[in-house]
Each structure stands twice: as C-alpha cells, then as structure tokens.
Amino acid sequence: MADSGKSNNQQGASGSEERPNTKMEVIQYLEGQGVTEMYAVNPLTWCPHLETVAPLPADTTVLDTKAPCEKCGNTTENWICLVCHRVFCSRFVNEHMVMHGVEDGHLMCLSYSDLSVWCYGCDNYLDHQLLKPAKNAAHLHKFGEGLQ
C-alpha cells in the first residue's frame, strides 16, 4: 500500500482537509458546519440510590461488555444492572433495562456502550467512587486494561 505522505490526522474525509485536533479546532470546525449550540453532560456526584448498588461478586474482575440482553438477545447497546448484575438492552433498543428498573425497582445501571452510569430514580448520569469497581471491570473487558 502506497503512503500518501499525510498522517491520519492530516487527511480529512474529503482527503484534502485536516482533522481538528484541539478543542479550539473542533469548535471552529463545528461552527463552520453551522452548529450553534453544544451541550455537556454533568453527572451527579451523589444520589440517594447509591446505597442500592451491590458490590461485584468476589470472583468477578471483568464484566462481559458483549453479554446479550437477557430478554431479547440484543448485543448492540446493553446495560448491566448495578443492583442484581443482570444485563438488558437500552431504551433505544427494546427498553428491557427500563422495564427491569420499573418492575424490580433497580434504578442504577452501567452502559456497556460508553461506561456511563444512569440512575432512573434521579433521571441523571452519576459519577461516584462507589461505581469505580464496576466501571473498571467493564473497562478491563472492553479495552483490555483497567481504568487509570
């Protein structure tokens, strides 16, 4: 394969533009595309439902981020319940994690897509030290290394 002489971050989608690498370059690029608003997710640092999070079983060091939904077998966008450690699909697939939360009252779950934690009770993302073992176990499976 011939080398074009350009690095991956120099060659854009059209082959002639440079990709943005810094925060300012990304902002300028997005503004050039007509994007006028951007949003940031600010997770809660505490919620009253943290007390329902169950520790991982002692023999669990890795969470299988490719595990299928227990109800429909979907493997594209799943969550693990942080109360009982069962895996269900997202609200954008067949809503099985949402239904699990409603039916069983288990409100805390971890996304296998982006490793974020959602609390259905607070209707918000959450980031707390108590969640690190589960996030680390999922990160280890997904990326082959633990969180730093």
N, C-alpha and C positions, 0 to 999 in steps of 0.2 A: 504494500500500500504506500503510495507516494505521500510525502509530508508536504503540506501546503505552506509551511513556514510560519503559520499562525497558531498560537496556542488556543486551547478550547475557550478560554475566557476572552479571546480577542475576536473570535468569529461568531457573529450573531446568527439568528435564524435565517436571515437572507444571505448569509455568507460574507457580508461586507461591513456589518455594524459590529461595534464592540459591545460586549455584555456589560451591564453595570456591576461594579464590584464593591463600591462603598455605599453607605446609607444615602449620601447626597446624590450619587449617580442613580440609585434606584428611584429616589423621589423625583429627580429630573426626568428620568425615563417615563415614569408613570404619569407625570404632569403632561409630558409630550404626547401620551396616549389618551389624554382627556380625563384622566382620573382626578377628581377634585376632592374626594374625601377618603380617608383611611381610618381604620379602626384598630384598636389594640385590645386584646383580652387581658383583663386584670383579674387574676384568680383571687378568691378569698384566701386568707391565710389561716382561718379558723372557721369552723361551723359546729353547731351542736350535734351533728350526726357523725362526727369523727369517732365518737365512743362506740359506734356500731361496727367499725372496721375490725375485722378479725385478723389476727396475725397469720402469716402463711404457715402451713404445716411445717414442722421441724425439718422434714426431709425434702422440702421444696426450695431449690435455689434458682430454678428457672421456670418462668411461666411460658407455656407454648403459645406464642402470639399468632400461630396459624391454626389454632384449635377452631373447629367449626361450631356454629350456633347449635345448641342442644335441641332446639325445636325444628329448625328448617335445614340445617347443614351448611348454611352460607359461610363462606370463609373470607369475604372481602372486607367487611367493616364490622368487627366484633368487639365486644366489651366483656370484661370479667367483673363479676360482682365481687366487691371487696368485703362482703359480709359472709357469703357462703362459697365463693370461688367458682361459681358456675359461669359458663360462657354463653352469651346470647348476642344476637345481631342488633344493630343500631336502629334508631327511629327512622333512618333513611333507607333501610332495607325492609324488614318486616316488623319492626317495633318490639321484638321479643324481650329486649332488656327493659324497655319502658314497661311492658306488661309484667315482667318479673318484679320490678320495683313497686308497681301498684298492687299486685296480688300478694306479694310476700313482705312488703314494707321494707325491702332492702334498697336503700337510697344512694349508696356510694358505689361507683363503678369506675373502672380504668379502661380507657380506649386502647385497643391494640393497634390502631392506626397511628395515633400521634402521642400516645402515652400520657394523655391528659386525664385528669380525674374530674368527674362530674358528680355533683350532689343533686339528686332530684328534689330533695326536701328544700334546699336553698335555691334551686334553679340557677346554679352557678358552677363555674370551674373552681377547683380548690388546689392549693399547694401547701402542704404541711409536712413536717419531718416524719410524722407517723405513716405517711404514704410512701416514703422512700424505699422500704424493703420490697414492696410490690412493684413499684416503678423500676427498681434496679433489676429484679428478676425478669421482668418483661424486656427491659433494655438489653440484658445479657443474651436472651434468646434472639431478639430481633437484630442486634448489631454485633453479637459475638464478644461484647465487653460490657462491664458494669458501668454505672454512672460515675462520673468523676466528681 
